[in-house]
Amino acid sequence: MKLTAFTDYSLRVLIYLAAQPGRRATNAQVAAAVDISEHHLVKVVHFLGKAGWLSNVRGKGGGFELARPADRINIADVIRDAEGGGLLAECFGQDGGDCAISAVCKLRGVLAHAQAPFDAVLARYTLVAVVRNREQLAAVLVVPQGSALPVGRGCA
């Protein structure tokens, strides 16, 4: 399975914020730190705010922060939200989608069998589990309060 870039960016934003709990960030800070264009980041942050993962504050002194503690942000839930609940394959759709062989194809069962443990593993992890190495993440991502923009690169 390959996650979309949108999901990757969503996870990068959450990791950035979880690496520095209690601190609000701006689009410019996060974009520079995790190597995402600000144009794409605006869409990601808006989505994460609407989905309840971020608390977004507009205006002077604004920015965004985690809307709940990192130990209450489940990785599987974030991925499910960011991926839009999309189907693994067209044949997973109602009535087999437009696939000509869906009525007799056994691939659907194989894919479902593979998807279940993948989802189960992700469901066991919260955001706090993926930022246990906060000091290492901070060296790459986090800028001290009042400093210039970070120059590190990130990857979820």
N, C-alpha and C positions, 0 to 999 in steps of 0.2 A: 504494500500500500504506500502511496505517496501522498503526503499532505500538500495542500495548495500553499502557494506563497502567502496568501492572506492568513492562513492558520499559522504558518511559521512566524510571520510578523506579529501576530497576536500573542503568541507565546513569548517572543523576544521582549515585547513591551511589558508583559507581566513579570518576566524574569528580571528585567531591569528594575522595576519597582520593588519587587520582593527582595532584591539584593540590598536595598536601602530602605527598610521599613520606616513608615511614618514621614517620609519625605515626598513632597509633590514635585513632579517633573513637568517640563514643557516639551512640546513637539520638537523643537530644535535640539534640545539636550538628548532626547531619546534617538532621534534620527541620526545624529552624529555618532552616538555610542554604539548603536546596533546596526549601522550601515543600511539604513532604509531611507528612501527619499521622503522628504516632508510631505509631498503630495500624497503618497501612499499611506503614510503614517496618519494623516488627518482622517482618512476613511477608517482605518483600523481602530483608532482611539474613539471615534464616534460610535462605531459598532460595539466596542467593548463597554462603553458607557451605557448605551441602550440595553445591552444584554445584562447589565448589572455587575460586571466585573470591575469597572472603574467608576470612580466618582470624579466627574469633570467639572471644573470651576472656570467660568469665563471671566474675562476682564483683567485689569491690572492685578498682579499677584496670583493670577489664575494658573491653571495647569491641570494635572490629573494625578490621581493616586489610587491605590487599591481600594475598592469599595468594601472589602471585608478582609479579615486576616488571611495570610497566605495559606495557613493550615485548613482553611475552609474553601479553598479554590481547588477543585478537583480537575486534574489534567484532562480526563476523559470528557468531562462536561464542557470544558473550554473548547476542546477539539470538536466535539459534536455541534456546539453552537457555531463555531467559525466555519465548519464545513457545511453548515446549513442542513444537516440531516440528510445529505445527499445519499443516493443509493450507491452501493459498491459497484454494481453493474446494471445495465439497462434491464436485464431480466428480473431484477429484484422489484421492479415496478409492478403495479397492479396488472394482472392478466399477462405478465411476462413482457410488458413493454412492446416494442416493435420488432423484437427478435423473432425471426422465422422458425427457429428450432427450439424455442423456449418450452414447448409442450413436452418435448422428449429429451432435452439436454440435461445432463447430470452435473454440469459445471456449477450451476446455482447452488447445489448442495455442498459441493466442495468449497466454494467461496464462503458460504455461510459458516461452514465448519472452521475455516481459517480465521474469519472475522471475529468469532466469539472469543477465543483466547486473547486476541489482540486487544479487544475492548475490555476484557476482564483485567488484563495487566495494567492498562492505563487507568482504570477505575481505582486501583490500589494506591495511586500516587496523588499527592496534593502539590501545590506550588512550593510549599516549604521543603519538600523532599528534593526538588531540583535546584534549590539555592542553598543547600547545606554547605557549600563551598563559598560562602559569602565573601571571604577575604580575597579569594582568587578572582571572583567575579568583580569585586570592587576595583581590583587592580586594572581590570580591562574596561569596565563600564562606568564606574561611579566617579563623579567629580566632586571634590569638596564643595560645600555650600559657598556660593559667591565666586567660584572659579570660572575660568573660560570653559568653552564646550569641550567635552571629552574627545579624544582622538582614537580610542580603541575600537575594535571591531567585535561584533557579537555573532553568535550563531545558535539557534535553538536546536 
